Amino acid sequence: MMAAQVRGLGQVAVTVGNVERATAFYRDVVGLRFLFSAPPKMSFFDLGGVRLLLGEPEPGREQAASSILYYRVPDIGAAHAELAARGVRVEGEPHLVAKLPDHELWLAFYADGEGNTFALMEERPAGDKTGGG
C-alpha cells in the first residue's frame, strides 16, 4: 500500500453567511488578493500559494464551526493599526505569545462579521523591539 504523499496545504474553506459581503470584507478591508468567483456561491483568494475559499454552508451544516486562519504579516503593529482604522472588530490586541530561541511569536485576533475569527501573526526576530521582522 502506498502512503499518502501530502505535499502541503492547497486550500482552506471558511463558511460564511453571505459570500458577497464576505468577499468584499476580505478583498477590500483585509486586502487579500481576490482570484475568482464560482457558482453557486463561492469566492477564492490567494494566500501566498494557498487558496482561501469563502462559501455558504451546505444544507444541514449551517452551524459548523470554522477554523481560525492566521495571516502572516511583516509588522503586526502596522497591520493591526490599518485593520482597526478600517473598522475591523478587534477581538484581541497584538500580544507576545512565545519567545523562541530565534524569534518571538506575536498574535492579534479579529472578527470578520460572518461569525468567524481570524488572526494576524508576526514571527519577529529575537531582540527586534520595533517589529517589522
DSSP file (Angstrom, degrees, kcal/mol; ACC not computed):
  #  RESIDUE AA STRUCTURE BP1 BP2  ACC     N-H-->O    O-->H-N    N-H-->O    O-->H-N    TCO  KAPPA ALPHA  PHI   PSI    X-CA   Y-CA   Z-CA
    1    1 A M              0   0    0      0, 0.0     2,-0.4     0, 0.0     0, 0.0   0.000 360.0 360.0 360.0 132.4    0.0    0.0    0.0
    2    2 A M        -     0   0    0      1,-0.1     2,-0.1     3,-0.0     3,-0.1  -0.692 360.0-124.2 -85.7 132.1    1.4    3.4   -1.0
    3    3 A A        -     0   0    0     -2,-0.4     2,-0.1     1,-0.1    -1,-0.1  -0.410  35.8 -92.9 -71.5 149.6    1.3    6.1    1.8
    4    4 A A        -     0   0    0      1,-0.1     2,-0.8    -2,-0.1    -1,-0.1  -0.393  33.0-144.0 -60.0 137.6   -0.5    9.3    1.1
    5    5 A Q        -     0   0    0     -3,-0.1     2,-0.3    -2,-0.1    -1,-0.1  -0.601  21.1-175.6-108.4  70.6    2.0   11.8   -0.3
    6    6 A V        -     0   0    0     -2,-0.8     3,-0.1     1,-0.1    -2,-0.0  -0.498   6.5-179.5 -67.6 129.7    0.8   15.1    1.2
    7    7 A R        -     0   0    0      1,-0.4     2,-0.2    -2,-0.3    -1,-0.1   0.243  53.8 -58.7-118.0  11.0    2.9   17.9   -0.1
    8    8 A G  S    S-     0   0    0     42,-0.0     2,-0.5     0, 0.0    -1,-0.4  -0.751  70.8 -50.8 136.4 176.2    1.4   20.9    1.6
    9    9 A L        +     0   0    0     -2,-0.2     3,-0.1     1,-0.1    42,-0.0  -0.749  43.7 175.1 -89.0 127.3   -1.8   22.8    2.1
   10   10 A G        +     0   0    0     -2,-0.5    41,-2.6     1,-0.3     2,-0.3   0.780  61.8   1.8-101.8 -34.5   -3.6   23.7   -1.1
   11   11 A Q  E     -a   51   0A   0     39,-0.2     2,-0.4     2,-0.0    -1,-0.3  -0.993  50.5-157.9-157.8 146.7   -6.9   25.3    0.0
   12   12 A V  E     -a   52   0A   0     39,-2.5    41,-3.3    -2,-0.3     2,-0.4  -0.991  16.0-148.4-125.9 136.1   -8.8   26.3    3.2
   13   13 A A  E     -a   53   0A   0     -2,-0.4     2,-0.4    39,-0.2    54,-0.3  -0.888   9.3-169.3-107.7 136.6  -12.5   26.7    3.2
   14   14 A V  E     -a   54   0A   0     39,-2.9    41,-2.0    -2,-0.4     2,-0.4  -0.993  19.5-133.7-123.4 127.5  -14.3   29.2    5.5
   15   15 A T  E     +a   55   0A   0     -2,-0.4     2,-0.3    39,-0.2    41,-0.2  -0.651  29.4 178.4 -82.4 132.0  -18.1   29.1    5.9
   16   16 A V        -     0   0    0     39,-2.1     3,-0.2    -2,-0.4    99,-0.1  -0.906  34.8-133.8-130.7 158.2  -19.8   32.5    5.6
   17   17 A G  S    S+     0   0    0     -2,-0.3     2,-0.4     1,-0.3    39,-0.1   0.768  99.1  24.0 -81.7 -27.0  -23.4   33.6    5.8
   18   18 A N     >  -     0   0    0      1,-0.1     4,-2.6    37,-0.1    -1,-0.3  -0.896  64.0-164.3-144.3 107.6  -23.2   35.9    2.8
   19   19 A V  H  > S+     0   0    0     -2,-0.4     4,-2.9     1,-0.2     5,-0.2   0.886  90.5  51.9 -63.3 -41.6  -20.5   35.3    0.1
   20   20 A E  H  > S+     0   0    0      2,-0.2     4,-2.1     1,-0.2    -1,-0.2   0.938 113.5  43.8 -62.7 -45.6  -20.8   38.8   -1.5
   21   21 A R  H  > S+     0   0    0      2,-0.2     4,-2.1     1,-0.2    -2,-0.2   0.917 116.2  47.3 -64.4 -44.3  -20.4   40.6    1.8
   22   22 A A  H  X S+     0   0    0     -4,-2.6     4,-2.7     2,-0.2     5,-0.3   0.882 109.7  53.9 -66.2 -38.5  -17.5   38.3    3.0
   23   23 A T  H  X S+     0   0    0     -4,-2.9     4,-2.4    -5,-0.2     5,-0.3   0.936 109.5  47.8 -60.5 -46.2  -15.8   38.7   -0.4
   24   24 A A  H  X>S+     0   0    0     -4,-2.1     4,-2.8    -5,-0.2     5,-0.7   0.902 112.4  50.3 -61.5 -41.0  -15.9   42.5   -0.1
   25   25 A F  I  X>S+     0   0    0     -4,-2.1     5,-2.4     3,-0.2     4,-1.8   0.964 115.6  39.6 -62.2 -53.4  -14.6   42.3    3.5
   26   26 A Y  I  <>S+     0   0    0     -4,-2.7     6,-3.0     3,-0.2     5,-0.5   0.835 124.9  38.9 -69.5 -32.1  -11.6   40.1    2.7
   27   27 A R  I  <5S+     0   0    0     -4,-2.4    -2,-0.2    -5,-0.3    -3,-0.2   0.942 128.8  26.2 -79.7 -51.5  -10.8   41.8   -0.5
   28   28 A D  I  <5S+     0   0    0     -4,-2.8    -3,-0.2    -5,-0.3    -2,-0.2   0.782 132.7  28.8 -90.4 -29.5  -11.5   45.5    0.3
   29   29 A V  I  <<S+     0   0    0     -4,-1.8    -3,-0.2    -5,-0.7    -4,-0.1   0.887 130.4  31.6 -98.3 -53.1  -10.9   45.6    4.1
   30   30 A V  I   <S-     0   0    0     -5,-2.4    -3,-0.2     2,-0.0    -4,-0.2   0.847 100.0-132.7 -75.3 -33.2   -8.4   42.9    4.9
   31   31 A G      < +     0   0    0     -5,-0.5    -4,-0.2    -6,-0.4    -3,-0.1   0.729  42.1 163.2  90.7  23.7   -6.7   43.3    1.5
   32   32 A L        -     0   0    0     -6,-3.0     2,-0.7     1,-0.1    -1,-0.2  -0.428  48.1-102.1 -72.5 153.1   -6.4   39.7    0.4
   33   33 A R  E     -B   46   0A   0     13,-0.8    13,-2.7    -2,-0.1     2,-0.2  -0.672  35.9-139.7 -80.9 111.4   -5.7   39.1   -3.3
   34   34 A F  E     +B   45   0A   0     -2,-0.7    11,-0.3    11,-0.2     3,-0.1  -0.499  23.8 177.5 -71.3 134.1   -9.0   38.0   -5.0
   35   35 A L  E     -     0   0A   0      9,-3.2     2,-0.3     1,-0.3    10,-0.2   0.848  51.0 -48.4-101.1 -61.6   -8.7   35.2   -7.5
   36   36 A F  E     -B   44   0A   0      8,-1.0     8,-2.8     2,-0.0    -1,-0.3  -0.984  40.2-117.0-168.0 165.6  -12.2   34.4   -8.8
   37   37 A S  E     -B   43   0A   0     -2,-0.3     6,-0.2     6,-0.2     4,-0.0  -0.837  26.8-170.7-110.0 153.9  -15.8   33.6   -8.0
   38   38 A A  E  >  -B   42   0A   0      4,-2.3     4,-1.7    -2,-0.3    -2,-0.0  -0.997  27.9 -68.2-145.1 144.8  -17.5   30.3   -8.8
   39   39 A P  T  4 S+     0   0    0      0, 0.0     2,-0.2     0, 0.0     4,-0.0  -0.395 102.4  27.1 -71.5 154.5  -21.1   29.1   -8.7
   40   40 A P  T  4 S-     0   0    0      0, 0.0     2,-0.2     0, 0.0    15,-0.0  -0.770 131.2 -44.2 -80.6 -44.8  -23.2   28.5   -6.7
   41   41 A K  T  4 S+     0   0    0     -2,-0.2    15,-1.2    15,-0.1     2,-0.3  -0.606  89.9 121.3-148.0  81.7  -21.8   30.9   -4.1
   42   42 A M  E  <  -BC  38  55A   0     -4,-1.7    -4,-2.3    13,-0.2     2,-0.3  -0.990  31.9-170.9-141.2 148.2  -18.0   30.7   -3.6
   43   43 A S  E     -BC  37  54A   0     11,-2.0    11,-3.0    -2,-0.3     2,-0.4  -0.986  12.1-148.8-138.0 153.4  -15.1   33.1   -3.9
   44   44 A F  E     -BC  36  53A   0     -8,-2.8    -9,-3.2    -2,-0.3    -8,-1.0  -0.933  10.7-174.6-128.0 142.7  -11.4   32.4   -3.9
   45   45 A F  E     -BC  34  52A   0      7,-2.1     7,-2.3    -2,-0.4     2,-0.5  -0.906  26.3-117.7-130.5 157.4   -8.3   34.3   -2.7
   46   46 A D  E     -BC  33  51A   0    -13,-2.7   -13,-0.8    -2,-0.3     2,-0.3  -0.870  21.4-176.7 -99.1 127.1   -4.6   33.7   -2.9
   47   47 A L  E >  S- C   0  50A   0      3,-2.7     3,-0.7    -2,-0.5     4,-0.1  -0.586  76.0 -59.3-117.0  65.2   -2.8   33.4    0.5
   48   48 A G  T 3  S-     0   0    0     -2,-0.3     3,-0.1     1,-0.2    -2,-0.0   0.886 117.9 -30.3  63.8  39.6    0.8   33.1   -0.8
   49   49 A G  T 3  S+     0   0    0      1,-0.3     2,-0.5   -39,-0.0    -1,-0.2   0.269 122.2  97.6 102.3 -11.3    0.1   30.0   -2.9
   50   50 A V  E <  S- C   0  47A   0     -3,-0.7    -3,-2.7   -39,-0.0    -1,-0.3  -0.939  71.0-131.2-107.7 131.5   -2.7   28.5   -0.7
   51   51 A R  E     -aC  11  46A   0    -41,-2.6   -39,-2.5    -2,-0.5     2,-0.5  -0.618   9.8-151.2 -83.9 140.4   -6.2   29.3   -1.8
   52   52 A L  E     -aC  12  45A   0     -7,-2.3    -7,-2.1    -2,-0.3     2,-0.5  -0.962  12.1-160.0-105.5 123.4   -8.9   30.6    0.6
   53   53 A L  E     -aC  13  44A   0    -41,-3.3   -39,-2.9    -2,-0.5     2,-0.5  -0.919   3.9-164.2-104.3 124.4  -12.4   29.5   -0.3
   54   54 A L  E     +aC  14  43A   0    -11,-3.0   -11,-2.0    -2,-0.5     2,-0.3  -0.945  25.8 157.3-103.5 126.6  -15.3   31.5    1.1
   55   55 A G  E     -aC  15  42A   0    -41,-2.0   -39,-2.1    -2,-0.5   -13,-0.2  -0.998  43.8-108.2-151.0 151.5  -18.6   29.7    0.7
   56   56 A E        -     0   0    0    -15,-1.2   -39,-0.1    -2,-0.3   -15,-0.1  -0.473  54.4 -90.6 -74.6 151.8  -22.0   29.4    2.2
   57   57 A P        -     0   0    0      0, 0.0     5,-0.1     0, 0.0    -1,-0.1  -0.226  37.7-108.6 -66.9 150.9  -22.7   26.3    4.3
   58   58 A E    >   -     0   0    0      3,-0.2     3,-2.5     1,-0.1     4,-0.1  -0.455  54.5 -79.8 -67.9 149.2  -24.1   23.1    2.8
   59   59 A P  T 3  S+     0   0    0      0, 0.0    -1,-0.1     0, 0.0     0, 0.0  -0.284 121.9  20.0 -53.3 132.6  -27.7   22.5    3.8
   60   60 A G  T 3  S+     0   0    0     -3,-0.1     3,-0.2     1,-0.0    -2,-0.1   0.347 110.3  80.0  88.3  -6.2  -27.8   21.0    7.3
   61   61 A R    X   +     0   0    0     -3,-2.5     3,-1.8     1,-0.1    -3,-0.2   0.059  49.4 120.7-118.2  23.6  -24.3   22.3    8.1
   62   62 A E  T 3  S+     0   0    0      1,-0.3    -1,-0.1    -5,-0.1   -47,-0.0   0.782  76.1  49.2 -60.7 -28.6  -25.2   25.9    9.0
   63   63 A Q  T 3  S+     0   0    0     -3,-0.2    -1,-0.3     2,-0.0     2,-0.1   0.299  78.1 132.9 -96.0   9.8  -23.8   25.6   12.5
   64   64 A A    <   -     0   0    0     -3,-1.8     2,-0.1     1,-0.1   -49,-0.1  -0.413  56.2-125.1 -64.8 131.6  -20.5   24.1   11.5
   65   65 A A        -     0   0    0     -2,-0.1     2,-0.3     1,-0.1    -1,-0.1  -0.440  20.2-133.4 -76.6 151.2  -17.6   25.9   13.3
   66   66 A S        -     0   0    0     49,-0.2     2,-0.1    -2,-0.1    51,-0.1  -0.683  16.0-115.0-100.3 156.2  -14.8   27.4   11.3
   67   67 A S        -     0   0    0    -54,-0.3     2,-0.6    -2,-0.3    50,-0.2  -0.436  34.6-107.4 -76.9 163.2  -11.1   27.1   11.9
   68   68 A I        -     0   0    0     -2,-0.1     2,-0.4    48,-0.1    50,-0.2  -0.857  30.1-147.7 -94.2 126.3   -9.1   30.2   12.8
   69   69 A L  E     -d  118   0B   0     48,-0.7    50,-2.8    -2,-0.6     2,-0.6  -0.800   3.9-152.7 -94.4 135.1   -6.8   31.4   10.0
   70   70 A Y  E     -d  119   0B   0     -2,-0.4     2,-0.6    48,-0.2    50,-0.2  -0.931   8.0-155.4-110.7 111.3   -3.6   33.1   10.9
   71   71 A Y  E     -d  120   0B   0     48,-3.2    50,-2.5    -2,-0.6     2,-0.3  -0.775  15.2-131.8 -91.8 122.5   -2.4   35.5    8.3
   72   72 A R  E     +d  121   0B   0     -2,-0.6    50,-0.2    48,-0.2    48,-0.0  -0.558  30.5 178.1 -74.6 130.8    1.4   36.1    8.4
   73   73 A V        -     0   0    0     48,-2.6    50,-0.3    -2,-0.3     3,-0.3  -0.948  34.1-134.2-131.1 153.2    2.4   39.8    8.3
   74   74 A P  S    S+     0   0    0      0, 0.0    58,-0.3     0, 0.0     2,-0.3   0.761  99.9  23.6 -78.6 -23.8    5.8   41.5    8.5
   75   75 A D     >  -     0   0    0     57,-0.3     4,-2.4    56,-0.2     5,-0.2  -0.824  63.4-171.5-145.6  99.5    4.8   44.1   11.1
   76   76 A I  H  > S+     0   0    0     -2,-0.3     4,-2.6    -3,-0.3     5,-0.2   0.829  86.3  56.4 -65.8 -32.8    1.8   43.2   13.3
   77   77 A G  H  > S+     0   0    0      2,-0.2     4,-2.2     1,-0.2    -1,-0.2   0.942 111.8  41.4 -63.5 -47.3    1.6   46.7   14.9
   78   78 A A  H  > S+     0   0    0      2,-0.2     4,-2.1     1,-0.2    -2,-0.2   0.911 116.8  48.3 -66.6 -43.3    1.2   48.4   11.5
   79   79 A A  H  X S+     0   0    0     -4,-2.4     4,-2.4     2,-0.2     5,-0.2   0.902 111.8  50.3 -64.9 -40.6   -1.2   45.8   10.2
   80   80 A H  H  X S+     0   0    0     -4,-2.6     4,-2.8    -5,-0.2     5,-0.2   0.932 109.5  50.4 -62.1 -46.5   -3.3   46.0   13.3
   81   81 A A  H  X S+     0   0    0     -4,-2.2     4,-2.2    -5,-0.2    -1,-0.2   0.892 111.0  49.9 -59.6 -40.0   -3.5   49.8   13.1
   82   82 A E  H  X S+     0   0    0     -4,-2.1     4,-1.4     2,-0.2    -1,-0.2   0.928 112.5  45.5 -66.4 -45.4   -4.6   49.5    9.5
   83   83 A L  H  <>S+     0   0    0     -4,-2.4     5,-2.2     1,-0.2     3,-0.2   0.918 113.4  49.9 -64.9 -42.1   -7.3   47.0   10.2
   84   84 A A  H ><5S+     0   0    0     -4,-2.8     3,-1.5     1,-0.2    -1,-0.2   0.904 109.0  52.4 -62.2 -40.6   -8.6   48.9   13.2
   85   85 A A  H 3<5S+     0   0    0     -4,-2.2    -1,-0.2     1,-0.3    -2,-0.2   0.792 105.4  55.9 -65.3 -27.4   -8.7   52.1   11.1
   86   86 A R  T 3<5S-     0   0    0     -4,-1.4    -1,-0.3    -3,-0.2    -2,-0.2   0.429 123.5-106.0 -84.5   1.0  -10.8   50.3    8.6
   87   87 A G  T < 5 +     0   0    0     -3,-1.5     2,-0.2     1,-0.3    -3,-0.2   0.609  62.1 159.1  88.6  12.7  -13.3   49.4   11.3
   88   88 A V      < -     0   0    0     -5,-2.2     2,-0.5     1,-0.1    -1,-0.3  -0.512  48.8-110.9 -69.5 135.0  -12.5   45.7   11.7
   89   89 A R  E     -E  111   0B   0     22,-0.6    22,-2.1    -2,-0.2     2,-0.5  -0.549  30.0-141.3 -71.7 120.0  -13.7   44.4   15.1
   90   90 A V  E     +E  110   0B   0     -2,-0.5    20,-0.3    20,-0.2     3,-0.1  -0.703  24.9 175.5 -85.2 126.7  -10.7   43.7   17.3
   91   91 A E  E    S+     0   0B   0     18,-2.7     2,-0.3    -2,-0.5    19,-0.2   0.640  75.6   8.3-100.7 -22.5  -11.1   40.6   19.5
   92   92 A G  E    S-E  109   0B   0     17,-2.0    17,-1.9     3,-0.0    -1,-0.3  -0.846  75.8-125.9-163.1 122.4   -7.5   40.7   20.9
   93   93 A E  E     -     0   0B   0     -2,-0.3    14,-0.1    15,-0.2    16,-0.1  -0.169  51.4 -74.4 -62.9 159.4   -4.8   43.3   20.6
   94   94 A P  E     +     0   0B   0      0, 0.0     2,-0.3     0, 0.0    14,-0.2  -0.352  66.8 167.7 -56.3 132.0   -1.3   42.3   19.4
   95   95 A H  E     -E  107   0B   0     12,-2.3    12,-2.3    -3,-0.1     2,-0.4  -0.994  41.0-101.5-150.0 152.6    0.5   40.4   22.1
   96   96 A L  E     +E  106   0B   0     -2,-0.3    10,-0.2    10,-0.2     3,-0.1  -0.607  34.9 174.0 -75.2 127.8    3.6   38.3   22.6
   97   97 A V  E     +     0   0B   0      8,-3.5     2,-0.3    -2,-0.4     9,-0.2   0.788  62.3   2.2-102.9 -41.1    2.7   34.6   22.7
   98   98 A A  E     -E  105   0B   0      7,-1.3     7,-2.8     2,-0.0     2,-0.7  -0.992  50.9-144.5-153.8 140.3    6.0   32.9   22.8
   99   99 A K  E     -E  104   0B   0     -2,-0.3     5,-0.2     5,-0.2    -3,-0.0  -0.933  30.2-177.2-103.6 112.1    9.7   33.7   23.0
  100  100 A L        -     0   0    0      3,-2.9     3,-0.0    -2,-0.7    -2,-0.0  -0.592  42.2 -96.7-103.5 167.9   11.6   31.1   21.0
  101  101 A P  S    S+     0   0    0      0, 0.0     3,-0.1     0, 0.0    -1,-0.1   0.850 120.8  21.3 -55.8 -36.8   15.4   30.8   20.6
  102  102 A D  S    S+     0   0    0      1,-0.2    24,-1.9    23,-0.1     2,-0.3   0.550 129.5  10.8-111.9  -8.9   15.4   32.7   17.2
  103  103 A H  E     - F   0 125B   0     22,-0.3    -3,-2.9    24,-0.0     2,-0.4  -0.987  61.2-119.3-159.7 167.2   12.2   34.6   17.2
  104  104 A E  E     -EF  99 124B   0     20,-3.4    20,-2.3    -2,-0.3     2,-0.6  -0.912  24.9-137.0-110.5 142.6    9.1   35.9   19.1
  105  105 A L  E     -EF  98 123B   0     -7,-2.8    -8,-3.5    -2,-0.4    -7,-1.3  -0.899  22.6-174.5-102.9 119.8    5.6   34.9   18.1
  106  106 A W  E     -EF  96 122B   0     16,-2.7    16,-2.2    -2,-0.6     2,-0.3  -0.918   3.0-176.8-113.8 139.7    3.1   37.8   18.2
  107  107 A L  E     -EF  95 121B   0    -12,-2.3   -12,-2.3    -2,-0.4     2,-0.3  -0.944  12.6-177.1-134.0 154.7   -0.7   37.4   17.5
  108  108 A A  E     - F   0 120B   0     12,-1.6    12,-2.4    -2,-0.3     2,-0.3  -0.969  18.2-143.2-147.2 143.8   -3.8   39.6   17.3
  109  109 A F  E     +EF  92 119B   0    -17,-1.9   -18,-2.7    -2,-0.3   -17,-2.0  -0.849  18.3 175.2-119.0 148.2   -7.4   38.4   16.8
  110  110 A Y  E     -EF  90 118B   0      8,-2.9     8,-2.1    -2,-0.3     2,-0.4  -0.905  26.5-123.3-142.4 163.9  -10.3   39.9   14.8
  111  111 A A  E     -EF  89 117B   0    -22,-2.1   -22,-0.6    -2,-0.3     6,-0.2  -0.925  10.4-154.1-112.2 140.9  -13.9   39.1   13.8
  112  112 A D        -     0   0    0      4,-2.2     5,-0.1    -2,-0.4   -87,-0.1   0.428  41.0-112.1 -95.5   1.2  -14.9   39.1   10.1
  113  113 A G  S    S+     0   0    0      3,-0.3     4,-0.1   -24,-0.1   -91,-0.0   0.408 105.7  82.6  84.3  -3.8  -18.6   39.9   10.5
  114  114 A E  S    S-     0   0    0      2,-0.3   -97,-0.1   -92,-0.1     3,-0.1   0.235 117.8 -91.5-113.2   9.2  -19.6   36.4    9.4
  115  115 A G  S    S+     0   0    0      1,-0.3     2,-0.3   -99,-0.1   -49,-0.2   0.537  91.5 119.3  91.4   7.9  -19.1   34.7   12.8
  116  116 A N        -     0   0    0    -51,-0.1    -4,-2.2  -102,-0.0     2,-0.4  -0.819  53.4-143.4-108.5 147.2  -15.5   33.8   12.1
  117  117 A T  E     + F   0 111B   0     -2,-0.3   -48,-0.7    -6,-0.2     2,-0.3  -0.856  20.2 179.1-101.6 142.0  -12.4   34.7   13.9
  118  118 A F  E     -dF  69 110B   0     -8,-2.1    -8,-2.9    -2,-0.4     2,-0.3  -0.936   9.3-152.6-135.2 164.5   -9.1   35.4   12.1
  119  119 A A  E     -dF  70 109B   0    -50,-2.8   -48,-3.2    -2,-0.3     2,-0.4  -0.933  12.0-136.6-135.6 156.0   -5.7   36.4   13.4
  120  120 A L  E     -dF  71 108B   0    -12,-2.4   -12,-1.6    -2,-0.3     2,-0.4  -0.882  25.4-166.2-103.3 145.8   -2.6   38.2   12.3
  121  121 A M  E     -dF  72 107B   0    -50,-2.5   -48,-2.6    -2,-0.4     2,-0.4  -0.998  10.5-171.6-135.3 141.1    0.7   36.7   13.2
  122  122 A E  E     - F   0 106B   0    -16,-2.2   -16,-2.7    -2,-0.4     2,-0.9  -0.998  13.4-156.1-128.5 129.9    4.3   38.0   13.2
  123  123 A E  E     - F   0 105B   0     -2,-0.4   -18,-0.2   -50,-0.3     3,-0.0  -0.861  25.5-165.5-102.2  96.0    7.4   36.0   13.8
  124  124 A R  E     - F   0 104B   0    -20,-2.3   -20,-3.4    -2,-0.9     3,-0.1  -0.682  24.8-107.7 -90.1 129.7    9.7   38.7   14.9
  125  125 A P  E >   - F   0 103B   0      0, 0.0     3,-2.2     0, 0.0   -22,-0.3  -0.246  49.1 -90.6 -53.2 141.0   13.5   38.0   15.1
  126  126 A A  T 3  S+     0   0    0    -24,-1.9     3,-0.1     1,-0.3   -27,-0.0  -0.271 113.4  19.5 -54.8 134.3   14.7   37.7   18.7
  127  127 A G  T 3  S+     0   0    0      1,-0.2     2,-0.8    -3,-0.1    -1,-0.3   0.313  87.1 127.8  87.3  -8.5   15.8   41.0   20.1
  128  128 A D    <   +     0   0    0     -3,-2.2    -1,-0.2     1,-0.2     3,-0.2  -0.734  29.5 176.0 -83.2 108.6   13.9   43.1   17.5
  129  129 A K  S    S+     0   0    0     -2,-0.8    -1,-0.2     1,-0.2    -3,-0.0   0.554  70.4  60.6 -89.3  -9.2   11.8   45.6   19.6
  130  130 A T  S    S-     0   0    0      1,-0.2    -1,-0.2   -53,-0.0   -53,-0.1   0.635  93.1-137.6 -95.3 -14.8   10.4   47.5   16.6
  131  131 A G        +     0   0    0     -3,-0.2    -1,-0.2    -6,-0.1   -56,-0.2  -0.358  65.3 112.8  80.4-172.8    8.5   44.8   14.8
  132  132 A G              0   0    0    -58,-0.3   -57,-0.3    -2,-0.1    -1,-0.1   0.747 360.0 360.0  79.3  23.4    8.7   44.6   11.0
  133  133 A G              0   0    0    -59,-0.3   -58,-0.2   -60,-0.1    -1,-0.1   0.449 360.0 360.0 -84.9 360.0   10.6   41.3   11.1
